[in-house]
Amino acid sequence: MISLIQRVTSASVQVGDETIGSIGAGLLALVAVQPDDGEAQARRMLERLLGYRVFADEVGRMNRSLSDTGGGLLLVSQFTLAADTRSGMRPSFTRAAPPEQGRRWFERLLELARAAHPGVETGRFGAHMVIRLVNDGPVTFWLDTA
């Protein structure tokens, strides 16, 4: 499982004319599921999303996690993160899980996140989404459970 996380002051996801998920300060996590992912990877990704220290402490150092701050978490499925871009001019998606497997493990990650942390929002799996964010820093990290 892969996540590209961005520390944000706000973020939202829109499908058509409807805003379906919105957070204030916290993390936007774009998430890709890979073919070998399962329960262990979903749990490990959640542990990293909630525990990764990207928020400033009282002296301005990145020593606080999302669990420490209580900030929002916006989870958005994005299979394109698993693209193989090493050659050619068109990405290959063989490193991304098939849609139904991707949906199953993304929804499991979402379920685990909602049970463990307040303020978890999401996009809509497989939909064309418009994501708006105000990146704070900017602070952006690539997390991988492999």
SVG drawing of the C-alpha trace seen along z (x, -y; Angstrom):
<svg xmlns="http://www.w3.org/2000/svg" viewBox="-24 -27 37 38">
<polyline fill="none" stroke="black" stroke-width="0.4" points="0.0,0.0 1.3,-3.4 0.2,-6.8 1.3,-10.3 0.6,-12.4 0.4,-16.2 0.1,-18.3 -2.7,-20.7 -4.5,-23.7 -7.6,-22.5 -8.6,-20.0 -11.8,-18.9 -12.9,-16.5 -15.7,-17.1 -17.6,-14.7 -19.7,-16.6 -21.2,-19.6 -21.1,-17.9 -18.4,-18.3 -18.3,-14.8 -15.3,-15.1 -13.7,-18.1 -11.2,-18.7 -9.5,-21.6 -5.9,-21.2 -4.5,-17.7 -3.4,-15.3 -4.6,-14.6 -3.6,-11.0 -3.8,-9.8 -3.8,-6.0 -3.0,-3.3 -3.5,0.4 -1.1,2.9 -1.8,6.6 -0.2,8.1 -1.8,5.8 -4.1,7.1 -5.0,6.7 -1.4,6.3 -0.7,3.6 -3.9,1.7 -3.1,1.8 0.5,0.8 -0.5,-2.1 -3.0,-3.4 -0.3,-3.2 1.9,-5.3 -0.8,-7.8 -1.7,-8.4 1.8,-8.2 4.0,-9.9 5.4,-13.0 4.9,-15.9 3.4,-18.6 5.3,-21.2 5.9,-20.9 6.2,-23.9 9.7,-24.7 8.7,-24.3 10.2,-20.9 8.2,-18.1 7.7,-16.0 3.9,-15.7 1.7,-13.2 -1.9,-13.3 -2.9,-11.4 -1.1,-14.0 -2.8,-17.0 -6.3,-15.4 -6.3,-16.9 -8.5,-15.7 -7.6,-12.9 -8.9,-13.0 -8.3,-9.6 -8.6,-9.5 -8.1,-6.5 -5.6,-7.1 -4.5,-4.0 -2.2,-6.1 0.4,-6.3 1.2,-2.6 2.0,-3.4 5.2,-2.1 6.8,-5.1 10.3,-3.8 10.1,-3.6 8.2,-4.9 5.8,-7.8 2.7,-6.1 2.3,-4.7 1.6,-1.1 -0.7,-0.2 0.3,3.5 1.6,2.6 -1.9,1.4 -4.4,3.8 -7.4,4.7 -10.4,2.4 -12.4,4.7 -9.3,5.7 -8.4,2.0 -11.8,1.0 -11.9,3.8 -8.6,2.8 -9.1,-1.0 -12.5,-0.6 -10.9,1.5 -8.2,-1.2 -11.1,-3.7 -13.0,-1.5 -9.9,-1.1 -9.2,-4.9 -12.7,-5.8 -12.6,-3.4 -9.2,-4.8 -9.4,-8.6 -12.0,-11.3 -12.5,-13.5 -11.8,-11.0 -13.3,-11.9 -13.0,-10.4 -13.6,-10.7 -15.5,-8.2 -13.7,-5.2 -13.4,-5.1 -15.1,-8.5 -13.6,-11.5 -12.8,-13.7 -11.7,-17.3 -9.4,-17.8 -8.7,-21.2 -6.0,-21.6 -3.9,-24.2 -0.6,-22.5 1.0,-23.6 4.8,-24.0 4.7,-22.5 5.1,-19.2 4.7,-16.1 5.9,-12.5 5.7,-9.2 4.7,-6.3 5.0,-2.7 4.2,0.5 6.6,2.7"/>
</svg>
